[in-house]
Amino acid sequence: MVFSSPLFLFLYLPVVMLGLILPRLWMRNLWLLFFSVIFYAWGEAAFVILVLISTFLNFLLGRWVDHESNPTRRKGAVAIAVVLNIGALVFFKYANFLVDNLNSLLALAHVTPVHLAPVRLPIGISFVTFHALSYILDIYRRKWPSARNPADVALYVFFFPQLVAGPILRWSGIAPQLAQRVVTRDGFAAGIKRFVNGLAKKMIIANAVAVPADAIFALPPEQCSTAIAWLGVACYTVQIYFDFSGYSDMAVGLGKMFGFTFLENFNFPYIARSMTDFWRRWHISLSSWFRDYLYIPLGGNRFGVARTYFNLLTVFFLCGLWHGASWTFVIWGLYNGAFLILERTRAGQLLERLPSPVQHLYLVFTMMVGWLIFRADTFAHALSLFGTMFGQGVGPAVQPLSRYLTHQVVFALIAGALFSTPIGSLLKQTVQRASAKTSSQSQAHLQTTGGVLEFILVLALFAVSCAWLAGSTHNPFIYYRF
């Protein structure tokens, strides 16, 4: 079940919202937990019991960490929790990858390969693991006490808006809201607007460019021209941002509808002028998680330049590996880490002296090359497509560009370029400044008119998204596989 599906929009969500009429907060929490487990079981029935058992074990370990006074035993409890959670992640996500690479080495030594039945990857395992680790580590750091009721931990892990693709929440940020929150009319309305905004991002822009992106990345090298290669990378660059930020908008909006405040996950990353700035704006909940729970404990930038570079590279190596069990993800992570290190050197100082448009072009090109590595099936595939982008290896049987650059794709690319900037906020601020210079009566009239227009716009976006949903064949969110 995905947010952008008729089943979710017109059956699941309305039924879950009935829980808002329950008189007690603990009743509403149990209602949300029950339907969150159903949401996960709908796609992963085989693993729901396993995740519930893991959640209960983390609840017990959290109680131990919270009430243990002996520092050594507290650290031991944390170590057990880390091994338990990371061990499960490694087994389900990386077992096949590790065995395949081990067998490649064994083949070189003419040793019998290891046989392992394919291990199925549970949906959202990376996000579930990071939530569990945050629960234990926030308790260990005395940021918030452990839960007294295992149902609270289960709701924190299973809460359906963020369950399978984030944003990554902190126990210290969600626990107070589990105990006390209020659903207001304004908050509910803001949640609806945010959800519809995310749905429109997904259906109108991301899905439109996903079709040519997938087709171009699947092309044999001899059928791909320079123009088609650039189009494929451009389409994927737009797709991954509007697909993932669309999901995050929908998750944040759903949270607001139920009285929760989630972390913002994106801040217009494509307007950045350096890779350092890009990572302050992209997948904020993940980058801040790695910063607080890994980079700073490793020493951050407190122990000299060499140690700082090592820490950055370690973090981005693991960030790449977190995204998937493939060498392309590892190389993508190291690629980003290398640029963050480079920007801390004199090269970064030189970059800051360049005109803003040049800085932005540097960021766009560097980031697009990164997405090429991220999307390619293998690193050899990435290198081949990169060469094609610059005229190398173009075969005689190239496809016509018009096959992929349809009117719908052109519209989605233009909309993607436009709405990857804060143009909406800028227009709203301009109108507010203009209305501030008018009389109070005119301001009231403009405010009423603006509210009506906003309502019509939200309704129109929802109607168009539903229309495109009816005819769409490409609907899964990219980050569901992570």
Secondary structure, DSSP 4 states (H G I P E B T S, - for coil): --TTSHHIIIIIHHHHHGGGG-SSHHHHHHHHHHHHHHHHHHHHTTTHHHHHHHHHHHHHHHHHHHH---HHHHHHHHHHHHHHHHHHHIIIIIHHHHHHHHHHHHHHTT-PPP--PPPP--TTHHHHHHHHHHHHHHHHTTSSPPPSSHHHHHHHHH-GGGTTT-PPPPHHHHHHHHHS----HHHHHHHHHHHHHHHHIIIIIIHHHHHHHHHHHTS-GGG--HHHHHHHHHHHHHHHHHHHHHHHHHHHHHHHHTT--PPP--S-GGG-SSHHHHHHHSSHHHHHHHIIIIITTTTTTSS-HHHHHHHHHHHHHHHHHHH-SSHHHHHHHHHHHHHHHHTTSHHHHHHHHS-HHHHHHHHHHHHHHHHHHHHSSSHHHHHHHHHHHTTTT--SSPPPGGGT--HHHHHHHHHHHHHTSSHHHHHHHHHHHHHHTS-HHHHHHHHHHHHHHHHHHHHHHHHHHHHHHHH-S----GGGG-
